């Protein structure tokens, strides 16, 4: 139950943001550029998270 509530909230936020995101990115090139920027940000954050867990939680 503890994992379902954040997933529901995340889906709700996604559904609220999606129409505005799609309307502002009406050209395919802009959409691909924005998605690539978000993917890069998420990859950097996940890398930092795994590095932090590897070095500080193994001891």
LUMLUMDREN-2810 file (N, C-alpha, C; in Angstrom, 1 decimal):
<atoms>
<atom><aa>X</aa><ch>A</ch><at>N</at><xx>0.8</xx><yy>-1.2</yy><zz>0.0</zz></atom>
<atom><aa>X</aa><ch>A</ch><at>CA</at><xx>0.0</xx><yy>0.0</yy><zz>0.0</zz></atom>
<atom><aa>X</aa><ch>A</ch><at>C</at><xx>0.9</xx><yy>1.3</yy><zz>0.0</zz></atom>
<atom><aa>X</aa><ch>A</ch><at>N</at><xx>2.0</xx><yy>1.2</yy><zz>0.6</zz></atom>
<atom><aa>X</aa><ch>A</ch><at>CA</at><xx>2.9</xx><yy>2.4</yy><zz>0.7</zz></atom>
<atom><aa>X</aa><ch>A</ch><at>C</at><xx>3.5</xx><yy>2.7</yy><zz>-0.7</zz></atom>
<atom><aa>X</aa><ch>A</ch><at>N</at><xx>3.6</xx><yy>1.8</yy><zz>-1.6</zz></atom>
<atom><aa>X</aa><ch>A</ch><at>CA</at><xx>4.1</xx><yy>2.1</yy><zz>-2.9</zz></atom>
<atom><aa>X</aa><ch>A</ch><at>C</at><xx>3.0</xx><yy>2.6</yy><zz>-3.9</zz></atom>
<atom><aa>X</aa><ch>A</ch><at>N</at><xx>1.8</xx><yy>2.2</yy><zz>-3.6</zz></atom>
<atom><aa>X</aa><ch>A</ch><at>CA</at><xx>0.7</xx><yy>2.5</yy><zz>-4.5</zz></atom>
<atom><aa>X</aa><ch>A</ch><at>C</at><xx>0.3</xx><yy>4.0</yy><zz>-4.5</zz></atom>
<atom><aa>X</aa><ch>A</ch><at>N</at><xx>0.3</xx><yy>4.6</yy><zz>-3.3</zz></atom>
<atom><aa>X</aa><ch>A</ch><at>CA</at><xx>-0.1</xx><yy>6.0</yy><zz>-3.2</zz></atom>
<atom><aa>X</aa><ch>A</ch><at>C</at><xx>0.8</xx><yy>6.9</yy><zz>-3.9</zz></atom>
<atom><aa>X</aa><ch>A</ch><at>N</at><xx>2.1</xx><yy>6.8</yy><zz>-3.8</zz></atom>
<atom><aa>X</aa><ch>A</ch><at>CA</at><xx>3.0</xx><yy>7.7</yy><zz>-4.6</zz></atom>
<atom><aa>X</aa><ch>A</ch><at>C</at><xx>2.8</xx><yy>7.5</yy><zz>-6.1</zz></atom>
<atom><aa>X</aa><ch>A</ch><at>N</at><xx>2.6</xx><yy>6.2</yy><zz>-6.5</zz></atom>
<atom><aa>X</aa><ch>A</ch><at>CA</at><xx>2.4</xx><yy>5.9</yy><zz>-7.9</zz></atom>
<atom><aa>X</aa><ch>A</ch><at>C</at><xx>1.1</xx><yy>6.6</yy><zz>-8.4</zz></atom>
<atom><aa>X</aa><ch>A</ch><at>N</at><xx>0.1</xx><yy>6.6</yy><zz>-7.6</zz></atom>
<atom><aa>X</aa><ch>A</ch><at>CA</at><xx>-1.2</xx><yy>7.2</yy><zz>-8.0</zz></atom>
<atom><aa>X</aa><ch>A</ch><at>C</at><xx>-1.0</xx><yy>8.7</yy><zz>-8.1</zz></atom>
<atom><aa>X</aa><ch>A</ch><at>N</at><xx>-0.3</xx><yy>9.3</yy><zz>-7.2</zz></atom>
<atom><aa>X</aa><ch>A</ch><at>CA</at><xx>0.0</xx><yy>10.8</yy><zz>-7.2</zz></atom>
<atom><aa>X</aa><ch>A</ch><at>C</at><xx>0.8</xx><yy>11.1</yy><zz>-8.5</zz></atom>
<atom><aa>X</aa><ch>A</ch><at>N</at><xx>1.8</xx><yy>10.3</yy><zz>-8.7</zz></atom>
<atom><aa>X</aa><ch>A</ch><at>CA</at><xx>2.7</xx><yy>10.6</yy><zz>-9.9</zz></atom>
<atom><aa>X</aa><ch>A</ch><at>C</at><xx>1.9</xx><yy>10.5</yy><zz>-11.2</zz></atom>
<atom><aa>X</aa><ch>A</ch><at>N</at><xx>1.1</xx><yy>9.5</yy><zz>-11.3</zz></atom>
<atom><aa>X</aa><ch>A</ch><at>CA</at><xx>0.2</xx><yy>9.4</yy><zz>-12.5</zz></atom>
<atom><aa>X</aa><ch>A</ch><at>C</at><xx>-0.7</xx><yy>10.6</yy><zz>-12.6</zz></atom>
<atom><aa>X</aa><ch>A</ch><at>N</at><xx>-1.3</xx><yy>11.0</yy><zz>-11.5</zz></atom>
<atom><aa>X</aa><ch>A</ch><at>CA</at><xx>-2.1</xx><yy>12.2</yy><zz>-11.5</zz></atom>
<atom><aa>X</aa><ch>A</ch><at>C</at><xx>-1.4</xx><yy>13.5</yy><zz>-12.0</zz></atom>
<atom><aa>X</aa><ch>A</ch><at>N</at><xx>-0.2</xx><yy>13.7</yy><zz>-11.5</zz></atom>
<atom><aa>X</aa><ch>A</ch><at>CA</at><xx>0.6</xx><yy>14.8</yy><zz>-11.9</zz></atom>
<atom><aa>X</aa><ch>A</ch><at>C</at><xx>0.9</xx><yy>14.7</yy><zz>-13.4</zz></atom>
<atom><aa>X</aa><ch>A</ch><at>N</at><xx>1.3</xx><yy>13.5</yy><zz>-13.8</zz></atom>
<atom><aa>X</aa><ch>A</ch><at>CA</at><xx>1.6</xx><yy>13.2</yy><zz>-15.2</zz></atom>
<atom><aa>X</aa><ch>A</ch><at>C</at><xx>0.4</xx><yy>13.6</yy><zz>-16.1</zz></atom>
<atom><aa>X</aa><ch>A</ch><at>N</at><xx>-0.8</xx><yy>13.1</yy><zz>-15.7</zz></atom>
<atom><aa>X</aa><ch>A</ch><at>CA</at><xx>-2.0</xx><yy>13.4</yy><zz>-16.5</zz></atom>
<atom><aa>X</aa><ch>A</ch><at>C</at><xx>-2.3</xx><yy>14.9</yy><zz>-16.6</zz></atom>
<atom><aa>X</aa><ch>A</ch><at>N</at><xx>-2.0</xx><yy>15.6</yy><zz>-15.5</zz></atom>
<atom><aa>X</aa><ch>A</ch><at>CA</at><xx>-2.2</xx><yy>17.1</yy><zz>-15.5</zz></atom>
<atom><aa>X</aa><ch>A</ch><at>C</at><xx>-1.2</xx><yy>17.8</yy><zz>-16.4</zz></atom>
<atom><aa>X</aa><ch>A</ch><at>N</at><xx>0.0</xx><yy>17.4</yy><zz>-16.4</zz></atom>
<atom><aa>X</aa><ch>A</ch><at>CA</at><xx>1.0</xx><yy>18.1</yy><zz>-17.2</zz></atom>
<atom><aa>X</aa><ch>A</ch><at>C</at><xx>1.1</xx><yy>17.7</yy><zz>-18.6</zz></atom>
<atom><aa>X</aa><ch>A</ch><at>N</at><xx>0.6</xx><yy>16.5</yy><zz>-19.0</zz></atom>
<atom><aa>X</aa><ch>A</ch><at>CA</at><xx>0.8</xx><yy>15.9</yy><zz>-20.3</zz></atom>
<atom><aa>X</aa><ch>A</ch><at>C</at><xx>0.1</xx><yy>16.8</yy><zz>-21.4</zz></atom>
<atom><aa>X</aa><ch>A</ch><at>N</at><xx>-1.1</xx><yy>17.3</yy><zz>-21.3</zz></atom>
<atom><aa>X</aa><ch>A</ch><at>CA</at><xx>-1.7</xx><yy>18.1</yy><zz>-22.3</zz></atom>
<atom><aa>X</aa><ch>A</ch><at>C</at><xx>-1.0</xx><yy>19.4</yy><zz>-22.6</zz></atom>
<atom><aa>X</aa><ch>A</ch><at>N</at><xx>-0.5</xx><yy>20.0</yy><zz>-21.6</zz></atom>
<atom><aa>X</aa><ch>A</ch><at>CA</at><xx>0.2</xx><yy>21.3</yy><zz>-21.8</zz></atom>
<atom><aa>X</aa><ch>A</ch><at>C</at><xx>1.6</xx><yy>21.0</yy><zz>-22.4</zz></atom>
<atom><aa>X</aa><ch>A</ch><at>N</at><xx>2.2</xx><yy>19.9</yy><zz>-22.0</zz></atom>
<atom><aa>X</aa><ch>A</ch><at>CA</at><xx>3.5</xx><yy>19.5</yy><zz>-22.6</zz></atom>
<atom><aa>X</aa><ch>A</ch><at>C</at><xx>3.4</xx><yy>19.2</yy><zz>-24.1</zz></atom>
<atom><aa>X</aa><ch>A</ch><at>N</at><xx>2.3</xx><yy>18.5</yy><zz>-24.4</zz></atom>
<atom><aa>X</aa><ch>A</ch><at>CA</at><xx>2.1</xx><yy>18.1</yy><zz>-25.8</zz></atom>
<atom><aa>X</aa><ch>A</ch><at>C</at><xx>1.8</xx><yy>19.3</yy><zz>-26.7</zz></atom>
<atom><aa>X</aa><ch>A</ch><at>N</at><xx>1.0</xx><yy>20.2</yy><zz>-26.1</zz></atom>
<atom><aa>X</aa><ch>A</ch><at>CA</at><xx>0.6</xx><yy>21.4</yy><zz>-26.9</zz></atom>
<atom><aa>X</aa><ch>A</ch><at>C</at><xx>1.7</xx><yy>22.4</yy><zz>-27.1</zz></atom>
<atom><aa>X</aa><ch>A</ch><at>N</at><xx>2.6</xx><yy>22.4</yy><zz>-26.2</zz></atom>
<atom><aa>X</aa><ch>A</ch><at>CA</at><xx>3.8</xx><yy>23.3</yy><zz>-26.4</zz></atom>
<atom><aa>X</aa><ch>A</ch><at>C</at><xx>4.9</xx><yy>22.7</yy><zz>-27.2</zz></atom>
<atom><aa>X</aa><ch>A</ch><at>N</at><xx>4.8</xx><yy>21.4</yy><zz>-27.4</zz></atom>
<atom><aa>X</aa><ch>A</ch><at>CA</at><xx>5.8</xx><yy>20.7</yy><zz>-28.2</zz></atom>
<atom><aa>X</aa><ch>A</ch><at>C</at><xx>5.1</xx><yy>20.1</yy><zz>-29.5</zz></atom>
<atom><aa>X</aa><ch>A</ch><at>N</at><xx>4.6</xx><yy>21.0</yy><zz>-30.3</zz></atom>
<atom><aa>X</aa><ch>A</ch><at>CA</at><xx>3.8</xx><yy>20.6</yy><zz>-31.4</zz></atom>
<atom><aa>X</aa><ch>A</ch><at>C</at><xx>4.7</xx><yy>20.1</yy><zz>-32.6</zz></atom>
<atom><aa>X</aa><ch>A</ch><at>N</at><xx>6.0</xx><yy>20.4</yy><zz>-32.6</zz></atom>
<atom><aa>X</aa><ch>A</ch><at>CA</at><xx>6.9</xx><yy>20.0</yy><zz>-33.7</zz></atom>
<atom><aa>X</aa><ch>A</ch><at>C</at><xx>7.7</xx><yy>18.8</yy><zz>-33.1</zz></atom>
<atom><aa>X</aa><ch>A</ch><at>N</at><xx>7.9</xx><yy>17.8</yy><zz>-34.0</zz></atom>
<atom><aa>X</aa><ch>A</ch><at>CA</at><xx>8.6</xx><yy>16.6</yy><zz>-33.6</zz></atom>
<atom><aa>X</aa><ch>A</ch><at>C</at><xx>10.0</xx><yy>16.9</yy><zz>-33.1</zz></atom>
<atom><aa>X</aa><ch>A</ch><at>N</at><xx>10.7</xx><yy>17.8</yy><zz>-33.8</zz></atom>
<atom><aa>X</aa><ch>A</ch><at>CA</at><xx>12.1</xx><yy>18.1</yy><zz>-33.4</zz></atom>
<atom><aa>X</aa><ch>A</ch><at>C</at><xx>12.2</xx><yy>18.7</yy><zz>-32.0</zz></atom>
<atom><aa>X</aa><ch>A</ch><at>N</at><xx>11.3</xx><yy>19.6</yy><zz>-31.6</zz></atom>
<atom><aa>X</aa><ch>A</ch><at>CA</at><xx>11.2</xx><yy>20.2</yy><zz>-30.3</zz></atom>
<atom><aa>X</aa><ch>A</ch><at>C</at><xx>10.9</xx><yy>19.1</yy><zz>-29.3</zz></atom>
<atom><aa>X</aa><ch>A</ch><at>N</at><xx>9.9</xx><yy>18.2</yy><zz>-29.6</zz></atom>
<atom><aa>X</aa><ch>A</ch><at>CA</at><xx>9.5</xx><yy>17.2</yy><zz>-28.7</zz></atom>
<atom><aa>X</aa><ch>A</ch><at>C</at><xx>10.7</xx><yy>16.2</yy><zz>-28.4</zz></atom>
<atom><aa>X</aa><ch>A</ch><at>N</at><xx>11.4</xx><yy>15.8</yy><zz>-29.4</zz></atom>
<atom><aa>X</aa><ch>A</ch><at>CA</at><xx>12.6</xx><yy>14.9</yy><zz>-29.2</zz></atom>
<atom><aa>X</aa><ch>A</ch><at>C</at><xx>13.7</xx><yy>15.6</yy><zz>-28.4</zz></atom>
<atom><aa>X</aa><ch>A</ch><at>N</at><xx>13.9</xx><yy>16.9</yy><zz>-28.7</zz></atom>
<atom><aa>X</aa><ch>A</ch><at>CA</at><xx>14.9</xx><yy>17.7</yy><zz>-27.9</zz></atom>
<atom><aa>X</aa><ch>A</ch><at>C</at><xx>14.5</xx><yy>17.7</yy><zz>-26.4</zz></atom>
<atom><aa>X</aa><ch>A</ch><at>N</at><xx>13.3</xx><yy>18.0</yy><zz>-26.1</zz></atom>
<atom><aa>X</aa><ch>A</ch><at>CA</at><xx>12.8</xx><yy>18.1</yy><zz>-24.7</zz></atom>
<atom><aa>X</aa><ch>A</ch><at>C</at><xx>12.9</xx><yy>16.7</yy><zz>-24.0</zz></atom>
<atom><aa>X</aa><ch>A</ch><at>N</at><xx>12.5</xx><yy>15.7</yy><zz>-24.7</zz></atom>
<atom><aa>X</aa><ch>A</ch><at>CA</at><xx>12.6</xx><yy>14.4</yy><zz>-24.1</zz></atom>
<atom><aa>X</aa><ch>A</ch><at>C</at><xx>14.1</xx><yy>14.0</yy><zz>-23.9</zz></atom>
<atom><aa>X</aa><ch>A</ch><at>N</at><xx>15.0</xx><yy>14.3</yy><zz>-24.8</zz></atom>
<atom><aa>X</aa><ch>A</ch><at>CA</at><xx>16.4</xx><yy>14.0</yy><zz>-24.6</zz></atom>
<atom><aa>X</aa><ch>A</ch><at>C</at><xx>17.0</xx><yy>14.7</yy><zz>-23.4</zz></atom>
<atom><aa>X</aa><ch>A</ch><at>N</at><xx>16.6</xx><yy>16.0</yy><zz>-23.2</zz></atom>
<atom><aa>X</aa><ch>A</ch><at>CA</at><xx>17.0</xx><yy>16.7</yy><zz>-22.1</zz></atom>
<atom><aa>X</aa><ch>A</ch><at>C</at><xx>16.5</xx><yy>16.1</yy><zz>-20.8</zz></atom>
<atom><aa>X</aa><ch>A</ch><at>N</at><xx>15.3</xx><yy>15.7</yy><zz>-20.7</zz></atom>
<atom><aa>X</aa><ch>A</ch><at>CA</at><xx>14.7</xx><yy>15.1</yy><zz>-19.5</zz></atom>
<atom><aa>X</aa><ch>A</ch><at>C</at><xx>15.4</xx><yy>13.7</yy><zz>-19.2</zz></atom>
<atom><aa>X</aa><ch>A</ch><at>N</at><xx>15.6</xx><yy>13.0</yy><zz>-20.3</zz></atom>
<atom><aa>X</aa><ch>A</ch><at>CA</at><xx>16.3</xx><yy>11.7</yy><zz>-20.1</zz></atom>
<atom><aa>X</aa><ch>A</ch><at>C</at><xx>17.7</xx><yy>11.9</yy><zz>-19.5</zz></atom>
<atom><aa>X</aa><ch>A</ch><at>N</at><xx>18.4</xx><yy>12.9</yy><zz>-20.0</zz></atom>
<atom><aa>X</aa><ch>A</ch><at>CA</at><xx>19.8</xx><yy>13.2</yy><zz>-19.6</zz></atom>
<atom><aa>X</aa><ch>A</ch><at>C</at><xx>19.7</xx><yy>13.6</yy><zz>-18.1</zz></atom>
<atom><aa>X</aa><ch>A</ch><at>N</at><xx>18.8</xx><yy>14.4</yy><zz>-17.7</zz></atom>
<atom><aa>X</aa><ch>A</ch><at>CA</at><xx>18.6</xx><yy>14.8</yy><zz>-16.3</zz></atom>
<atom><aa>X</aa><ch>A</ch><at>C</at><xx>18.4</xx><yy>13.6</yy><zz>-15.4</zz></atom>
<atom><aa>X</aa><ch>A</ch><at>N</at><xx>17.5</xx><yy>12.8</yy><zz>-15.8</zz></atom>
<atom><aa>X</aa><ch>A</ch><at>CA</at><xx>17.1</xx><yy>11.6</yy><zz>-15.0</zz></atom>
<atom><aa>X</aa><ch>A</ch><at>C</at><xx>18.3</xx><yy>10.7</yy><zz>-14.9</zz></atom>
<atom><aa>X</aa><ch>A</ch><at>N</at><xx>19.1</xx><yy>10.5</yy><zz>-16.0</zz></atom>
<atom><aa>X</aa><ch>A</ch><at>CA</at><xx>20.3</xx><yy>9.6</yy><zz>-15.9</zz></atom>
<atom><aa>X</aa><ch>A</ch><at>C</at><xx>21.3</xx><yy>10.2</yy><zz>-15.0</zz></atom>
<atom><aa>X</aa><ch>A</ch><at>N</at><xx>21.5</xx><yy>11.5</yy><zz>-15.0</zz></atom>
<atom><aa>X</aa><ch>A</ch><at>CA</at><xx>22.5</xx><yy>12.1</yy><zz>-14.1</zz></atom>
<atom><aa>X</aa><ch>A</ch><at>C</at><xx>22.0</xx><yy>11.9</yy><zz>-12.6</zz></atom>
<atom><aa>X</aa><ch>A</ch><at>N</at><xx>20.8</xx><yy>12.1</yy><zz>-12.4</zz></atom>
<atom><aa>X</aa><ch>A</ch><at>CA</at><xx>20.3</xx><yy>12.0</yy><zz>-11.0</zz></atom>
<atom><aa>X</aa><ch>A</ch><at>C</at><xx>20.4</xx><yy>10.5</yy><zz>-10.5</zz></atom>
<atom><aa>X</aa><ch>A</ch><at>N</at><xx>20.0</xx><yy>9.6</yy><zz>-11.4</zz></atom>
<atom><aa>X</aa><ch>A</ch><at>CA</at><xx>20.1</xx><yy>8.2</yy><zz>-11.0</zz></atom>
<atom><aa>X</aa><ch>A</ch><at>C</at><xx>21.6</xx><yy>7.8</yy><zz>-10.8</zz></atom>
<atom><aa>X</aa><ch>A</ch><at>N</at><xx>22.5</xx><yy>8.3</yy><zz>-11.6</zz></atom>
<atom><aa>X</aa><ch>A</ch><at>CA</at><xx>23.9</xx><yy>8.0</yy><zz>-11.4</zz></atom>
<atom><aa>X</aa><ch>A</ch><at>C</at><xx>24.4</xx><yy>8.5</yy><zz>-10.1</zz></atom>
<atom><aa>X</aa><ch>A</ch><at>N</at><xx>24.0</xx><yy>9.7</yy><zz>-9.8</zz></atom>
<atom><aa>X</aa><ch>A</ch><at>CA</at><xx>24.4</xx><yy>10.3</yy><zz>-8.5</zz></atom>
<atom><aa>X</aa><ch>A</ch><at>C</at><xx>23.9</xx><yy>9.5</yy><zz>-7.3</zz></atom>
<atom><aa>X</aa><ch>A</ch><at>N</at><xx>22.6</xx><yy>9.1</yy><zz>-7.4</zz></atom>
<atom><aa>X</aa><ch>A</ch><at>CA</at><xx>22.0</xx><yy>8.3</yy><zz>-6.4</zz></atom>
<atom><aa>X</aa><ch>A</ch><at>C</at><xx>22.7</xx><yy>7.0</yy><zz>-6.2</zz></atom>
<atom><aa>X</aa><ch>A</ch><at>N</at><xx>23.0</xx><yy>6.3</yy><zz>-7.3</zz></atom>
<atom><aa>X</aa><ch>A</ch><at>CA</at><xx>23.7</xx><yy>5.0</yy><zz>-7.1</zz></atom>
<atom><aa>X</aa><ch>A</ch><at>C</at><xx>25.1</xx><yy>5.1</yy><zz>-6.6</zz></atom>
<atom><aa>X</aa><ch>A</ch><at>N</at><xx>25.8</xx><yy>6.2</yy><zz>-7.0</zz></atom>
<atom><aa>X</aa><ch>A</ch><at>CA</at><xx>27.1</xx><yy>6.5</yy><zz>-6.5</zz></atom>
<atom><aa>X</aa><ch>A</ch><at>C</at><xx>27.1</xx><yy>6.7</yy><zz>-5.0</zz></atom>
<atom><aa>X</aa><ch>A</ch><at>N</at><xx>26.1</xx><yy>7.5</yy><zz>-4.6</zz></atom>
<atom><aa>X</aa><ch>A</ch><at>CA</at><xx>25.9</xx><yy>7.8</yy><zz>-3.1</zz></atom>
<atom><aa>X</aa><ch>A</ch><at>C</at><xx>25.6</xx><yy>6.6</yy><zz>-2.3</zz></atom>
<atom><aa>X</aa><ch>A</ch><at>N</at><xx>24.7</xx><yy>5.7</yy><zz>-2.9</zz></atom>
<atom><aa>X</aa><ch>A</ch><at>CA</at><xx>24.4</xx><yy>4.5</yy><zz>-2.2</zz></atom>
<atom><aa>X</aa><ch>A</ch><at>C</at><xx>25.6</xx><yy>3.5</yy><zz>-2.1</zz></atom>
<atom><aa>X</aa><ch>A</ch><at>N</at><xx>26.4</xx><yy>3.5</yy><zz>-3.2</zz></atom>
<atom><aa>X</aa><ch>A</ch><at>CA</at><xx>27.5</xx><yy>2.6</yy><zz>-3.2</zz></atom>
<atom><aa>X</aa><ch>A</ch><at>C</at><xx>28.6</xx><yy>3.0</yy><zz>-2.2</zz></atom>
<atom><aa>X</aa><ch>A</ch><at>N</at><xx>28.9</xx><yy>4.3</yy><zz>-2.1</zz></atom>
<atom><aa>X</aa><ch>A</ch><at>CA</at><xx>30.0</xx><yy>4.7</yy><zz>-1.3</zz></atom>
<atom><aa>X</aa><ch>A</ch><at>C</at><xx>29.6</xx><yy>4.9</yy><zz>0.2</zz></atom>
<atom><aa>X</aa><ch>A</ch><at>N</at><xx>28.4</xx><yy>5.3</yy><zz>0.5</zz></atom>
<atom><aa>X</aa><ch>A</ch><at>CA</at><xx>28.0</xx><yy>5.6</yy><zz>1.8</zz></atom>
<atom><aa>X</aa><ch>A</ch><at>C</at><xx>27.1</xx><yy>4.6</yy><zz>2.5</zz></atom>
<atom><aa>X</aa><ch>A</ch><at>N</at><xx>26.5</xx><yy>3.7</yy><zz>1.8</zz></atom>
<atom><aa>X</aa><ch>A</ch><at>CA</at><xx>25.7</xx><yy>2.7</yy><zz>2.5</zz></atom>
<atom><aa>X</aa><ch>A</ch><at>C</at><xx>26.3</xx><yy>1.3</yy><zz>2.5</zz></atom>
<atom><aa>X</aa><ch>A</ch><at>N</at><xx>27.5</xx><yy>1.1</yy><zz>2.1</zz></atom>
<atom><aa>X</aa><ch>A</ch><at>CA</at><xx>28.1</xx><yy>-0.2</yy><zz>2.1</zz></atom>
<atom><aa>X</aa><ch>A</ch><at>C</at><xx>28.9</xx><yy>-0.4</yy><zz>3.4</zz></atom>
<atom><aa>X</aa><ch>A</ch><at>N</at><xx>29.1</xx><yy>0.6</yy><zz>4.2</zz></atom>
<atom><aa>X</aa><ch>A</ch><at>CA</at><xx>29.9</xx><yy>0.5</yy><zz>5.4</zz></atom>
<atom><aa>X</aa><ch>A</ch><at>C</at><xx>29.0</xx><yy>0.2</yy><zz>6.6</zz></atom>
</atoms>
